[in-house]
Amino acid sequence: MKVIARLPNWVGDLVLATPFVHALRDAFPDAEITVVGRRPALELIESNPFVDRIIPIRRRGITEAKNIRDQGPFDIGFVLPPSFSSAAFLTLVGAERRIGYETDRRGSLLTDALPEPVGVIHRADSYLKLIEHVIGRNQLHMAYHTEIHLTDKDFVKINDILPNLKRPLIVLNPNSEAPSRRWPPIYWIELGKALCQKDVSIILVGGPFDVTRTRRIAHEIGCDRVINLAGQLHLRELAALLSSADLVVSNDTGPMHISYTVGTKTIALFGAGDERVTGPYRSPDVAIVMRAPDVQCAPCGKNYCPLNHKRCMWELKPDLVLAKIEEILMDEKWKANEHS
């Protein structure tokens, strides 16, 4: 049997699809499993022991579909992204049975077009329900968690940086694709300045499009113990760095999911996003969700604040986040610094 799965494009969604990948192997232990997706998110599946073949595609994958079809025939195909083009891709690669949710008017492209789950359901669980539909077994989500399999190669660049840093090491991720999920830059600056009064090292991270924003934040913090690595790390190197940190503070975005997945204590700052749907998955021991109290319009789920005030982010004050950091990491040395 040959199985193919079209994985999500976004980093956070890709991490939330890793329980699906593991469950897919358990459901089809003898199958040849191919996963398809877009870089850079797809890099996080590298070294995953549950897949046989990883194929990157560009944009909608139409150009690569013929070559992938030649590696079939595929008996079953799963489509995790909700887009029409993702379902069309499964049709073009010739998957005999095509399973996905009936979204974006694509029901005719799927042999098994499932209605979207009713009520609030975590995105990782919604992916697992696609497998449940095929194997007829419920509650798969009880057995799986997110996972990223790092190798020594992923740590090469990080190992050149870490020995020179004082512990504890706190990584700050002030970036997010959606403006409604970004904690205000001035709050990151205030938090960074407060942390610089402690005996810690700070690393700022971000992607290639976050360099300007992150550079400004690092400059305004104005501390020689702040290192800005935005735009300088591949995704797996970022995962290696996050796994080596003592604590990560992040907006609601892909690196937040990477951080708790690799086992690092993570403070996730939520605003418009709904943590019941896209929050940390099955990780209560390492992930802490913080959101502003008494903001009635949140979570709205919008990428841009429809009321144009972003109170869900502005009302989450830096002193609240700092207090949570101190609760997690403070020792006697920190307390002494406060009174010196």
Secondary structure, DSSP 8 states (H G I E B T S, - for coil): -EEEEE--SSHHHHHHTHHHHHHHHHHSTTSEEEEEEETTGGGGGTT-TT-SEEEEE-TT-HHHHHHHHTT---SEEEE-S--HHHHHHHHHTT-SEEEEE--TT-GGG-SEEE---SS---HHHHHHHHHHHHHT---GGGG--------GGGGHHHHHHGGGS-SSEEEEE---SSGGG---HHHHHHHHHHHHTSS-EEEE---GGGHHHHHHHHHHH--TTEEE-TTSS-HHHHHHHHHH-SEEEEESSHHHHHHHHTT--EEEEESSS-HHHHS--S-TTTEEEEE-TT-TT-----SS-TTS--HHHHTS-HHHHHHHHHHHH--HHHHHHHT-
